[in-house]
Amino acid sequence: MASGLLSTRFSLPPPQTFLFQLVVSSAAVGLTKPTSLIRPAVLPLVTACVYNIVSTVHLHARPRWASIFGATSFAFLLQYLDLALLSRWNHEDHGTTSITAKGPSSENRPVSDERPDDFPTIWKRFSFGWSSMWAFRHLNTKHETKNVPSFLTDDPEYIPPRWHFILKRTLMAAACYAVLDLAGARPPPKNKGTLFNPAIVPVFRRLGSITYGELELRILSTASFWVTLYSLLQGGQAAASAIAVGFGISNVTDWRPAFGSLSDAYNLRNFWG
């Protein structure tokens, strides 16, 4: 009863709902204090956005895109839970209050008598919240994830020009979208019941009876999985970075590559970073 009421009253299309989720989450992280009651109060609203997306996105997109969109919205729900409630990120500390650098925290910092212009201050704080919501690796902070790749392997200090960065990331996002769309547009095989029969799942106890066609299917399925996953992560990061840098919400330095060189992924340590 309650879920039906929620889905009828909160019926924005999934893209608008996702944007609303991001805006509300970013505002809560950037504009409120770490101890503000607004932060836990926003959590049910963000959760409702995720529920609406997951329960209705299949009506607006093919199954592959629906699952990707639903999973992405849930990932940002977890990101909000971490930043706003667990780690308590805030604009004053430019990070979390739970791991503070030397010096006074935002709770004990003296309040200045000067009153800055409201709009630039609000925009800067919102931009911090927006960037933090997208910054799963927390670049250029004391909380940065280890082994984040640089723009150029041979020159770690290199930073590409802004418009060159936007153009390259836009083309990359378009290419990844094309790969994902082509993969999702393929019709299922007519003999899928035979190809994906549970009886042929075991490998080692069937080594003598595995056919060449079955082996080829396993190799192609595994390769397809990794290409899809790579395109999803690379394309999503490329699109988000092009939009954020293009609108001046964040800087080029906040969007280092999602992956290092594929030629370095020849062992498990390099593969996982």
Salt bridges, closest charged atoms under 4 A:
GLU92 OE2 - ARG125 NH1 2.70
ASP93 OD1 - ARG109 NH2 3.30
GLU144 OE1 - ARG256 NH2 2.90
ASP181 OD1 - ARG62 NH2 2.41
GLU214 OE2 - ARG206 NH1 2.95
GLU214 OE2 - ARG218 NH2 3.36
